[in-house]
Amino acid sequence: MNNSKNKQGKVILIGAGPGDVGLLTLQGKHWLQKAEVILYDHLVNEDLLRFTQKETEVIYVGKKEGVSTLDQEKINSLLVEKAKKGKVVVRLKGGDPFIFGRGGEEIQAVKQSKIPFLVVPGVTSVTGVAAYAGIPLTHRDLSSTLSIITGSNEKKQGDIHIDWERIASRTGTLVFLMGARKLPLIAKKLMKFGKSPETPIAVIQWGTTARQKTWKGTLSTIVETSSKEKISPPALTIIGEVVNLKPEIEWYEHLPLFGKTIVVTRKGDQAESMIDRLRELGAEPFFFPVIETVEPNDWAPLDDALNHLSRYEGLIFTSVNGVQFFFKRLKEIQQDIRNLKGVRIFTIGPKTADAVRDL
């Protein structure tokens, strides 16, 4: 960790994507690895935090079901406070921070305090969730326009501050974010101002994750479905003819391990390939390392053995870690690997055998 004394701090606003860790951008990962402080939201996949340094200060500032850990002004103040201490501060927000994410407000506060900043766009849930659900938002034969609308901009009596007549008159695709609780109102208003009751609609909950679930229907049927299924946030609503393409294009929900959350207990540097493969098969890996390899307090017993290898007839490696530590120490005490001549080497497991062969 860099010494922050006399160092100018800065704020990096990063879009974490809609849920799947693999949708984080390369630049986003780069700054997570360099972060000294991270402020993250409720819908950010916490598995992303494994990219950080051990010393990184991680602060949860999320909002769930309308209840905030910190209000927006306090979040803004915290960003400024940490950056003024010379820290590299990452503000990690779900989806893309400039699409209904209040990222603009936070950057305004940072700018007003004369703090340098960068913005790393994220894969918005609008496109990411739709793609994982198998619904193209535009299609040459069906939709040439796309409208993105917030479902949480409330005014009196639970209504949403939207020009319903204008929205209902549009012939392209409509996407509502944060509108799960307002589905009855959305359907009612759109039909009232001219949308056909038979207009296709899809609601995708927990999109791009192993918990993804999709409900399809029409404006006239989705209210009953919503009530029966108790659809709750986070959910994305897509309205338009493109919804009918889902059966033909859907793919994510057909992957062999879709819907499975699998705990990976291996240590970090050995878990990556397994995690990547599980994601390719549709699972949602949960990284939970239960082992850490550390050097012994006293090297004397091992060094004695390494200095007298001719005493032994066989050498058994039970893990990749054992191979790595053994040969690392052999080199550190300047022993020649050729001293293993005549010693039979045994391994347990194919990965351990590969580690020996790769020497």
Secondary structure, DSSP 8 states (H G I E B T S, - for coil): ----TT---EEEEEE-BSS-GGGS-HHHHHHHHH-SEEEE-TTS-GGGGGGS-TT-EEEE--EETTEESS-HHHHHHHHHHHHHTT-EEEEEESB-TTSSSSHHHHHHHHHHTT--EEEE----HHHHHHHHHT--S-BTTTBS-EEEEES--B-GGG-B-S-HHHHHT--SEEEEES-GGGHHHHHHHHHHTT--TT-EEEEEESTTSTT-EEEEEETTTHHHHHHHHT--SSEEEEESGGGGGHHHH--GGGSTTTT-EEEE-S-HHHHHHHHHHHHHTT-EEEE---------S--HHHHHHHTTGGG-SEEEE-SHHHHHHHHHHHHHTT--GGGGTT-EEEESSHHHHHHHHT-
